[in-house]
Amino acid sequence: MTTTDDDAFSDLAEDFETWLAMQSQDGVPDLVLVGLLRGYADEIERHGYVPRSWLSDE
């Protein structure tokens, strides 16, 4: 990874951590969040990429 990639990864990781914390503060149980993340990780591993069907505007 290049420095630009490292910076983008850090920014995305920070945004993701913020989103997770907000979900938890809004009352979403931690086990639900873990299950959701595992399901998405399994799909990404199965496809080898993030499926385009996950785009919210399609």
N, C-alpha and C positions, 0 to 999 in steps of 0.2 A: 504494500500500500504506500501511496505517496503521502506527503504532508497534507495535501488537499483532501485526500481520502480520509486521513486520520482526523482532520478537522470536521469533515462532514459526518463521520461516524460519531465523534464526540457530541456534536450538535444534535444528531438524531437520537443518540442514547439519552441525552439530557431531556429532550422533548418527550421521549417515551417514558422515562422515569416520572416526569411530571404528570403525564396522562395517567399512569398507573396509580400514583398517589392520589390524584383527584378522584379516580374511580373508587378507591378505597375510602376516601373521606365522604363520598356520596353514598356509602353504605353497601357497595358491591362486596360480597364476601371474598376473602382472599382465595379460597379454594375455587371459586368461580373464575377468578382471573387466571389462576394457575391452569385450570382446565382449558380455558380459552386459548392461552398461549401455547399449551402443549398441542392442542388440535391444529392450530395454525402452523406450528413447527413441523408437525407430521405431514401436513399438506405440502409445505414448501420442500421438505425432504423428498417426498414422493414425486413431485413434479420437477424438482431441481431448480425451481424459480418461483417467484411470486406470480400466481395466476392473474392474468389481466382481468378476469371476471370479478376480481375483488374491487375494481375501480367503482367508486360510488356513483359516478355520473353515467354509467352504462346501464 
